[in-house]
Amino acid sequence: MKLHLCDYHLEAGRLCHAQSKMEEASEHFRAAKAIVDETGYFRRKKEL
């Protein structure tokens, strides 16, 4: 389930970035990075 949560945070971060909501985007990217580091979901590492 955490991998899906990581994907959600990445997509939400992209959406916020596109809407110029940089602070929210950063929060989503930070959450995604924490999940990648915790789970080893390195397939998404390059997207961070």
Secondary structure, DSSP 8 states (H G I E B T S, - for coil): -HHHHHHHHHHHHHHHHHTT-HHHHHHHHHHHHHHHHHHT-GGGGGG-
